[in-house]
Amino acid sequence: MAASVKVSGGCLNSSPCIFTRDSRYMFLPSSMTVKVFSVKTGEVVRTLSTSPEEGGHADQITSVTLNPHNPLQLFTASLDGTIKVWDFNEETLLETHTVGVPISMIAVHKSSPDYIYLTTDKRSTKKIHANKLKYNSILLRYSVKPVKETSTESLGKYTYHQNNKRLVRMIKTRQAAGLRMSPDGSFLVLAARYKMHVWRLASDIQQVQLKTYMSQERITCLAFHPTEPCVAVGDETGKITLWYCFTPAVINRPVTSTLHWHAHKVNHLAFSDDGVYLLSGGEEATLVIWQLETGHRQFLPRLGAEIKSITLSPNQALYALGFNDNSVKVVNAVDLTLKQVVQGVRFIHNAGAQHQEKAIIAIEPRHHNVVLSGVPGALQFYNARNDRHVMELEVALRNKVSRTDEKEIVQPKVDLFAFFGNGEWMATVDSRNDEETTPELYLKFWQWDADAQNYVLNTRVDHPHKGPITSLQFTPSKPDTIPLAVTTSADKTFKIWQLQTQATRTSTTGDISWSCRSSGTFRDQEPTAASFSSDGSLLAVAYGHLITIWDPYTLNLHGALASPPKDHFIKRMTFLGVDSPYLVAHTKDHLYVWNLLNWTVAWNYRLVVNSLTADTHTPYFAISISPPALKSPVVLLFHPSSPVPHLVHPFTAPIQDMTFASPSQHGVCSNIVILTEQFELHELSLEPSEPMVNGIAPKEDMEKVNDPSRFTDIYGQTTISPPQQASVPHSYPSNPRTNLLNVPAQHIPPVESLFETFMESLMEIKQAS
């Protein structure tokens, strides 16, 4: 089976955006591509991308900048160790410079046409603390033109040997935070931790070319003044220091001045072209505009997320602000009004948190949008096919303010969400626990409002369980059936929730709401997962290593399935679609496929499953694994009738979650939507590798089922032995009657078309004498 992949989403803030010379378009790197957005419409007008086989980037792009000698060309630097030159009007790749080391930042200037300055981060084997590795940054100078022979050159007070003739190491430091060249191209500044290194790149007089200045606080960003010999440096305490250290009079004793408003670290600085204004942004979600001569400050507050980057357009009329929720907002510089918003797949990476919450995704049934929980307390609806944000639903109200001290603010989070089959209802579970006040836990049911084209809160249940909720699911959408939902909790109970009408004295058709129908327990154990069968007649609830089967309407226990060993608990499970009798579950190191017709394990594998999802329209299901032998995740597609995967699709990025999308018109099953840790959405469209005749796979495919595959090479053969088949000589002639009876009944053509052939095989035709 073959699969075609469409990629959408991705991180839009790995590098500050760049405007075109006419300020009409802006470039935003996204993974291995560069998207060109129209400032007027906010739409993607073109994408700079080619496959790695055709010369494109093979890893994430970390820096973009216009060619200082030709503003119609774009430089892109990547972790794959290359710098590429693009003609963005023609969407063509012009040139590739192979540096050979992962590139994190670059700096170019028209006064140095032959050189590109860049930094690379190298992970050291030494540890700073118990769980933190030491990272070293190296500043390099790359020669665009080939060097004829190996030479020795002096840069500052050190001598470097050009071993590869084009790459020269200038300095080794720790954790570089910024690399900038002065507007006239005379100076190069590198900020790393508490140090600021300065080089004089063009000078006829002999003097010290390398100078290092110490900062009292850790440096986070820097920017050159466009008209004065000054550099602005932001630090992690929120201070901005202006360093005047580029003239002979102050090079040894620099003059400094300090600006302070930010309560937390300054993430980015940018000067206006005339040098009158300095723009700064950080965690406070407020843009601060400093008038340097008067000290006056102007604020643009409540921007919704932490500011990561600031870019001024060439005509100085626009500010492009990049935020850590993966959005870019374009602001009018005159009246500070919002002109345009480019919203990617929303996520917030909190570097100060102890752990990053894993995002979950689902498909909204009405419009087939991808719904994901990337930001605290909200759900994003994203159109993966058009690669654009649709809407955001705020599940839990919260104050979008920054912390007032060093302690992180605990935000509400959406733990679980699920949709009823036709999309009429959505259920969410949100919680907040700061370990100081009373924990908050809410189960909410939302109804689709056709007029507002949004989900509206219908029922809120405060503290539906006494412990955290571990799973949430609706019954499938069936005509003339009452919608049900099930929740399981760490309080050792599962509850069935039912939609009901609240009639009043004056009206028999009252308001509808959700309430608890029944509650169940099993042997005083803690349930971990629950799933309804495709017809809604059965409910499976996992307790430890046991799967209990219930009648959801009467709560009668039909039986229990045991998957040894006892200390391996069921983590996830799901019934398969289209009235399939199969139930799939996995523990920490096993995958089980149960057949409920005979209550036995159809087949199982010993492997570590990261994600599990089932197609509601076909019997297929998919899992993601991370085999150590491949060092990258793999998506496997199975049919429950066979332990041989129908698809083995490798990924280069770790997978957060995946789900099946809307049913495909041509594929064997619905498309698979995968969310990676880079917040890219990969949609796998599955097509049969060979055409099927009368619904029967070609004989060659069926004979290859037991052949060695990439999957069995990694994990070995399945634990289910293939059925023994008698050896039949192929020299026997085929019998039409036998061939016909061997075909499954659902695949036999109409009787009218078979009658003549079948009767001729029964009766011998007499030859005319």
PyMOL commands that set and color helices and strands:
alter all, ss='L'
color gray80, all
select helices_A, chain A and resi 52-54+699-703+710-715+736-741+745-747+751-762
alter helices_A, ss='H'
color red, helices_A
select strands_A, chain A and resi 2-9+18-19+25-30+33-38+44-48+61-67+70-78+82-87+92-98+105-107+115-127+133-143+152-155+158-161+167-174+176-181+187-192+195-200+210-214+219-224+231-235+239-244+255-260+266-271+277-282+287-291+296-300+307-312+318-323+327-332+338-343+361-363+370-372+378-383+388-394+413-419+425-432+440-449+454-462+469-474+484-489+494-502+511-520+527-532+539-543+546-550+557-562+572-575+582-586+591-595+600-605+609-614+621-625+634-638+647-650+655-660+672-676+680-687
alter strands_A, ss='S'
color yellow, strands_A
deselect
rebuild
show_as cartoon
